[in-house]
Structure formats: C-alpha cells, structure tokens
Amino acid sequence: MEKASAMVSSIFGGSTSTEAAATISSIFIYPIKSCRGISVPQASITPTGLRWDRQWLVVNSKGRAYTQRIEPKLALVQVELPSEAFHEDWEPTSESYLVLKAPGMDILKVSLSKTCEKIEGVSVWEWSGSALDEGAEASEWFSNYLGKPSRLVHFNTATEARAVDPDFAPGYRTMFSDGYPFMLLSQGSLDALNKLLKEPVPVNRFRPKRSRFTKIRIVPTINQDNGIAGQEPTETLVNFRSDKVLRPTRKQQGKVYFGQNLVCKESLTDGKGKVIKVGDPIYVLKKVSTRVDAAA
C-alpha cells in the first residue's frame, strides 16, 4: 500500500530495511457507512477497499446519504455479518444475512443473496449515481429508527464506479467511503492524542473521512457507545495536528492530519486473493525526510 510510509516511519522509527516497522494490531470494517464497525481478524483486499467495507448506505427521501454528522444515532446501529464472510473466496448463500440491531428496534435481517431493484439519484458527497435498494422492510426499519423517511441501499458495482481523487491516486476507486479505499491509524498517534485528552478515546472514534475542519468536525466527537456528541477530540487535534501547527510556513488550508489515507497498488492488477491479518508485519519501503515534505 502506498502513502503510508512517511507516517509509519516517523511513528515507529522504521527504515527502508527488511525489518518490520510495525504490525497490524486491529482491522475494522464498516459495512454500512456511519453505522458501527466490525473488528475482524482478517480481511480480503479488493479494488475498492476491504471486502464488505462501505458497501451499504442509508439515504433520505431524496437519496442523499445520512452520516453521523447529521444522524449520530447511526453510531448505535450494530452490524453483523457471517463470520465466514471474512474468509477468502467466500460467497453468500440463501441463508446469509446482514444482521442489524439498534436500541428499541427489532432485529433486521437483510439477505446477502437476493436480487435488488436499482434506483437512481443516490448521492454521497460529490458523487451521484444508481444504487440497489434493499427493500421496504429495511426502509421501514431505518425510517422508524431515525424518525424520518429513509432507505438502505447497496453500491451498484455492476454499473457504477466512484473514482478516488485523481490528483493523489489516479485510476483507483472506492464505494461509499468518504474518499479513499483504506485508512491507516497508528497506535502511537492514538496514544499521543490520548495523553492530551482528559478522557481518552478509543480507536472506533476514527474512520476514513475528509480532512478539512468542516468535514471532520462531527464524527470523531461522537461517542460510539451512546451516540452523544461532544467537543473532543477535535478541539485537541486542531491544536496539535492542524496544518497551522505542523506546516506553519505553508499556505493554510484548514486541515487536520490524523491517520493516513491509502490505496493498494496490487488491487489494480493481481489483487485477487490478497488478505491482511491482525499480526501481519508492516514494512517501510519509502519515506520522506520531514513531515513538511509529506503529501497533504
């Protein structure tokens, strides 16, 4: 994977040698954008990211994406997939379901093998296109839970492609994630942040997202256990991880740097069968001299 080298080497003191600079300590997959994630021991790499990640999206009556920025209650929607779904080459059967649970709601089971109706006009950030509607039962469930008309849709891989920013990663694509297929966050970065906070935050506060203040302001501040928003850790991140602090001589763009967006080079060629696992080593193949030289 590219673009991770500068951060990993600076956090772990790694070099371009054959020694591992770090190991993967946890892997999180978020099947439904902005709903609760799943911690898994391994995950398959696909051209659009980890398999099952951000394949579903909750939208309003106009097809516009709901996120925790607007609906923090989505943080309390627990998502389950069959444990075997994370094995290599597993395919759903008629008895395979995406299972959803939320406070005050009955369990919803969404078939992973049914044929869905295509609907137009689905949008998330700057992208719009068609998606696959998961049906009336799922729509009623989310409408009741959020208290407003809602639908659950599935990314339409047959006809749609959502490109990653070509200025950074031309040729790559993703599904319903904010911008990139993967995000890497080091334990060292999280530990450094928690030393500055009165109340430490867990890793599930962070997920792939935009880096400008106006686009990250809400999600990291939402407690994923109760759906309640606060001010931290964003206020602290602004004070020690903003471009104003890290790049004072550069043009200020109102950005916060925490975690690293990634693409996987091999996913465009021979990505089939590639799996990452907890405990896998991370090697630094290339690094920049200083943080100022890192891509922004």
N, C-alpha and C positions, 0 to 999 in steps of 0.2 A: 504494500500500500504506500502511496506517496503522500508528501506534505506532512508526515508525522515526525520526520527525523529531527527537525530543529527542536521541537518541544521535548521529545523523549530524551535526546542527548543532554539538554540543559537541566532536566529534572533529575535524571539518573546518573549523570556524569559519564554517559556511554561514549564510545568512539566508533569509528568505522571498522573496527576489528571484528573477528569472528565470535567474540564473546557477547552473550546476550546482555542488552542494556536494561531489560525489564521482562516481566512475564505478564500474561493476561490474567487478571485476578477475578474478573466477572464479565459476563456478557448479558446485556439487556435487549430484549426485543419488544417493540410496541406494535402489536398487530393493528389496533385501531388508533389512529392519530389522536393524541391528547388524552387517551384513556390509560389506565395503569399498565405498566410494563410487566414482562415475564423475565425472571432471571433463569438462564439456561446454561447447561454445562458445555454445549457446543452449538454451532450454527453453521449452516451452509451459506457460502458466498454466491450471490447471483449478480448479473449485470446491473441490477438496480439497488443492491444492498444486501443485507442479510435476509434470508428467506423468511417470509411472513411479516417482515417489518413494514409498518405503514401501508399495508395493502387495503385497509378499510378506512373509511372517513364518515363522520357524522355531519350532515349538512342541514341547513334550514330550508324553509319552503321555497327559497329562490335558488337552491343548490349551492349556496355559499358555505364554506367549511366552518364548523364550530371548532374552537380550540379552548384550552383552559384560560386563555387571556380573556375570553368572553364568558365561558361557562366553566368555572372552576370545579363544579360538581362532577365533571368528567373524570377528575382525578380519582374519584371513588368507584368508578366502574372497573371491576375486576375482570380480567380477560384470561381465559384458559384455552389451550389447545391440547390435543392428544400428545402425550409425552413422546410418542414415536414420530411426531411431526418434525422433530428436530434431527432425526436420523437421515443419513444420506439416501437420496433417491426415494424417500417415502412419498406415496401418493394417497390422497383421501379415498375412502370408500363411502358407501351409502350410509354407514354408521359413524362417520366422522363429523364432528361439530366444533364450531367456535362457541364457547360457553361464556355467557355474560352474567355477572352478578352485581347488584348495587343495593345500597340501603333502602329498605321499604319496597323493593321490587321482587317479583317472582324471577326465577332463573329463565334466561332466554337462551335457546339453543339454535344456532344458525348453521345450516348444513354447509359443509365444505365441498359438496359434490353436485349440488343442484344447478340447474340452468337458470340464470337470472335475466330479467328484462333490461335492455340497455336504455338509459335515459341520457338526455343531452343537458348541457348548461351547468355542469358541475364545475366549481371553481375553488382553487386554493391558492392564495397569494396572486401571483401574476398569471398563473396557468388556468385555462378552462378547456373543457372537452367533455367527452362522454364517460359514463361510468356504469357499473352493473348494480342495479337496485336489489337489495336483499329482501324486499317484500314488505307486505302490510304488517305482519307480526312484529318485525324488527322496528318498523316505523312507529307503530303504536307504543312499543316499549320505550323507545327514546323520547317520543313526544310526551308520554306520561311522566317520565323521569325528569325531563328538563322543563316541562310545563309549557311547551310551545311546539308547533309542527316541526318534525324532524324526520330524517331518513338516514338509514345506514347504507352506504354504497361501497362497492369493491372496485379497485382500479381495473380498468379495461385494457389488459395487456395485449389483447388481440388487435386493437386498432389505435391505441394511444401511446405516445412516448413523451415523457416530460424531461427535457434536457437540463443538465447541470449548467451553471454559468460558464459559457464558452471562454470567457476571459481567464478562467482558472483551470478548467478541466474540459476542454472541447471533446465532444464525442461520447461523453458519459451521460447517464440518465438515472432517474430515480422515480419513485412512485409518489406517495403523498407526504414525504418528509419535507421540511421547510426548504432545503436547498441541495443537500448532498447525501450520498448513499450511506456514509458511515460517520461516526464521531468517536474520537479517542479522547479520554479524560484520564490523566494520571492520578494515582493515589497521592503522590507528592503535592500536586496542585490543590487537591481537595483538603489535604492535611494543612497546608499553608493557609488556606482560606479559613478553615475552622479554628485556627489559632487566633484569628482576629475577630471571631464572632462570639457573642455572649452565649448563644445556643448553637452548637454545631449542627450542620445539616448533613443528611445522608446523600449518597450519590444519586438517588432517584429524583432529586430536585432538578437534575440536569439532563437534557436530551438534545439531539440535534436541532438547531434553531438559528435564526438570523442573529447577527452580531451587533446591529445598531440598537441604541438605547430604546427607541420607541418600539422595537420589535421583540426585545427580550425582557421588558420591564415587568411582565406579569408572571410568566411561567415559573422561573426559579423561586419566586416568593410564595408560591402556593404550597402549603403543607400537603404532601401526597397521602397522608394518613387521615386527614379530616377535611380537606378541600378548602381550608381557610387561608386567605391571602394576607401577607404582611409586607414589611419593607425589606427584609433581608432574605437572601444575601446580596441583592442587587446593589444596595447602598454601599456596602463594603467593597464589592467588586469595582464599582465606579471609582472608589478612592485609591485602589491599588492595582487594578488591571485594565484601566482605560488607556486609550492612545495618548491622552494628555499626560499620563504618568509615564508610560513605557516609551513613548516616542515624542517627547516634548519639542523636538526640533523639526518634526514633520508636520504637514498640513493636518489639522484636526478634523476628524470625520465623525466624532461622537460614537466611537466603537469601544466595546469591552472585549478583551481577549481571555477566554477561559475554555479550555478544550480545543480540539483541532478537528476541523472537517477533513474527511478523507475520501479518496476514490481508490479502487483496487485495479491496478493496471491489468492483471491477469484476467479480470472478469470480462474484458472485451475480446479475449482470444480463447484461452483454454480454461476458462473459469469453472467448467463443469467438474463437480467432484471435489472442489476446494472447500475445506471445512476448517474453521478456527475453533479452538477448545480452550477452556479455562486451564491455565498452566502452561500454555504454549509460550515459547520464548519470543521476544521482540528484538530484532537486530537493527542497528542504525547503519544504513547504507550510505547516507549522505547527510550533511548538516551544514548550516550556515555559521558564520563566525560569531555574530552577535544577534541579539533579539531584534535589533533595528533592521537587520537585513532579511528577516523572515518575511514571507509573503503575508499581506494583510487583506 
